[in-house]
């Protein structure tokens, strides 16, 4: 009786595993994954036009600990000039990633 139960359990397990892993089909090809360039024979499709450039109008300093780096100068990062910058604190520490702040950035 125990042998029959083991055989039934093995057959049942094999059936379940074959249904899960057995028929995986052909998978996705390069066309479905977007790896192949579109064929040139399809002339009915119009090329997409590029969207308009979005220009930021305001910059705010994000500092989760409340100690913002130069919040009054954040707008310098988006003013369009290559000669102005938003100055942030610089840390010179022997550790590669000093643990001074959890983060800081612009929004």
Kinemage of the C-alpha trace (Angstrom):
@kinemage 1
@onewidth
@group {chain A} dominant
@subgroup {mainchain}
@vectorlist {calphas} color= white
{ca unk a 1} P 0.000 0.000 0.000
{ca unk a 2} L 2.817 2.418 0.863
{ca unk a 3} L 4.497 1.699 -2.472
{ca unk a 4} L 1.280 2.506 -4.350
{ca unk a 5} L 0.946 5.818 -2.498
{ca unk a 6} L 4.532 6.744 -3.400
{ca unk a 7} L 3.941 5.863 -7.059
{ca unk a 8} L 0.722 7.917 -7.155
{ca unk a 9} L 2.488 10.861 -5.496
{ca unk a 10} L 5.371 10.701 -7.996
{ca unk a 11} L 2.969 10.508 -10.967
{ca unk a 12} L 0.930 13.410 -9.587
{ca unk a 13} L 4.068 15.493 -9.030
{ca unk a 14} L 5.330 14.697 -12.535
{ca unk a 15} L 1.961 15.712 -14.005
{ca unk a 16} L 1.915 19.026 -12.148
{ca unk a 17} L 5.517 19.830 -13.079
{ca unk a 18} L 4.959 18.953 -16.738
{ca unk a 19} L 1.945 21.276 -16.864
{ca unk a 20} L 3.939 24.093 -15.286
{ca unk a 21} L 7.170 23.696 -17.252
{ca unk a 22} L 6.206 21.487 -20.184
{ca unk a 23} L 4.680 23.807 -22.777
{ca unk a 24} L 6.601 27.048 -22.815
{ca unk a 25} L 5.922 27.622 -26.506
{ca unk a 26} L 8.458 29.333 -28.689
{ca unk a 27} L 8.905 32.286 -26.352
{ca unk a 28} L 9.110 35.838 -27.554
{ca unk a 29} L 11.102 36.612 -30.654
{ca unk a 30} L 13.094 39.705 -31.505
{ca unk a 31} L 10.044 41.374 -33.060
{ca unk a 32} L 7.935 40.985 -29.916
{ca unk a 33} L 10.768 42.232 -27.721
{ca unk a 34} L 11.460 45.239 -29.953
{ca unk a 35} L 14.988 44.086 -30.782
{ca unk a 36} L 14.552 43.995 -34.555
{ca unk a 37} L 14.291 47.203 -36.512
{ca unk a 38} L 10.909 47.684 -38.183
{ca unk a 39} L 10.733 46.564 -41.778
{ca unk a 40} L 10.883 49.281 -44.400
{ca unk a 41} L 8.051 47.686 -46.394
{ca unk a 42} L 5.439 49.204 -44.090
{ca unk a 43} L 5.021 52.618 -45.687
{ca unk a 44} L 1.633 53.344 -44.101
{ca unk a 45} L 3.189 54.175 -40.726
{ca unk a 46} L 4.159 57.805 -40.278
{ca unk a 47} L 7.344 58.561 -38.334
{ca unk a 48} L 6.690 60.036 -34.942
{ca unk a 49} L 7.469 63.691 -34.460
{ca unk a 50} L 9.600 64.714 -31.510
{ca unk a 51} L 7.801 66.330 -28.623
{ca unk a 52} L 8.385 69.847 -27.465
{ca unk a 53} L 11.170 70.643 -25.019
{ca unk a 54} L 10.008 71.068 -21.449
{ca unk a 55} L 11.734 73.947 -19.682
{ca unk a 56} L 11.633 73.936 -15.887
{ca unk a 57} L 10.310 77.132 -14.345
{ca unk a 58} L 11.260 76.561 -10.702
{ca unk a 59} L 13.762 74.511 -8.717
{ca unk a 60} L 13.446 73.589 -5.066
{ca unk a 61} L 16.082 71.906 -2.921
{ca unk a 62} L 15.103 68.495 -1.568
{ca unk a 63} L 16.811 67.715 1.718
{ca unk a 64} L 15.123 65.070 3.895
{ca unk a 65} L 17.019 66.173 6.991
{ca unk a 66} L 16.026 69.815 6.594
{ca unk a 67} L 19.538 71.176 6.058
{ca unk a 68} L 19.285 72.327 2.449
{ca unk a 69} L 22.421 73.208 0.481
{ca unk a 70} L 22.111 76.778 -0.867
{ca unk a 71} L 18.314 76.830 -1.275
{ca unk a 72} L 18.400 80.457 -2.428
{ca unk a 73} L 20.623 79.473 -5.385
{ca unk a 74} L 18.675 76.416 -6.637
{ca unk a 75} L 17.377 78.384 -9.622
{ca unk a 76} L 20.956 78.640 -10.935
{ca unk a 77} L 20.741 74.958 -11.927
{ca unk a 78} L 17.960 75.679 -14.433
{ca unk a 79} L 18.736 79.216 -15.615
{ca unk a 80} L 20.137 77.990 -18.957
{ca unk a 81} L 23.596 79.435 -18.369
{ca unk a 82} L 26.604 77.128 -18.490
{ca unk a 83} L 28.550 79.505 -16.269
{ca unk a 84} L 26.265 79.307 -13.218
{ca unk a 85} L 25.742 76.311 -10.958
{ca unk a 86} L 23.822 75.316 -7.863
{ca unk a 87} L 26.566 75.028 -5.254
{ca unk a 88} L 26.322 72.065 -2.919
{ca unk a 89} L 28.447 71.147 0.059
{ca unk a 90} L 31.546 69.131 -0.764
{ca unk a 91} L 32.724 66.471 1.625
{ca unk a 92} L 36.317 65.315 1.656
{ca unk a 93} L 36.436 62.167 3.698
{ca unk a 94} L 38.603 59.052 3.419
{ca unk a 95} L 35.472 56.899 3.350
{ca unk a 96} L 34.102 56.471 -0.189
{ca unk a 97} L 30.547 57.308 0.898
{ca unk a 98} L 30.537 59.465 4.025
{ca unk a 99} L 27.466 59.196 6.174
{ca unk a 100} L 26.741 62.901 6.589
{ca unk a 101} L 23.341 63.188 4.878
{ca unk a 102} L 20.674 60.799 3.671
{ca unk a 103} L 20.455 62.724 0.423
{ca unk a 104} L 20.019 66.086 -1.206
{ca unk a 105} L 18.834 67.135 -4.641
{ca unk a 106} L 16.614 69.356 -6.737
{ca unk a 107} L 12.951 69.006 -7.533
